[in-house]
Amino acid sequence: MSDVKLTSVKLISELYKKFKNETIENEFSLQKLVNRTLDKFVYDEEFRKKMLEHENLHQSGSKF
């Protein structure tokens, strides 16, 4: 698997709990979300703009 990058991230606990609850039935993983989001961020200018302007999260420890 040389085309895979192992990394770690800090997540907002409450937000992650809500994500897990929302995705339990359809088995949608955090890995799928991250990879799909990265793809959209890189190749979809409108999506990238929305993400760069999104300010609905709170900072804690590192910049979210």
SULZIWO-V807099 format. One record per backbone hydrogen bond with DSSP energy under -1.0 kcal/mol. CO is the residue of the C=O (numbers start at 1). NH is the residue of the N-H. Records with the same first field share a line. If there is no record, write none. Layout:
CO=NH + NH
This chain:
1=4
12=16
13=17
14=18
15=19
16=20
17=21
18=22
19=23
23=28
29=33
30=34
31=35
32=36
33=37
34=38
35=39
36=40
37=41
38=42
39=43
40=44
44=48
45=49
46=50
47=51
48=52
49=53
60=62
62=60
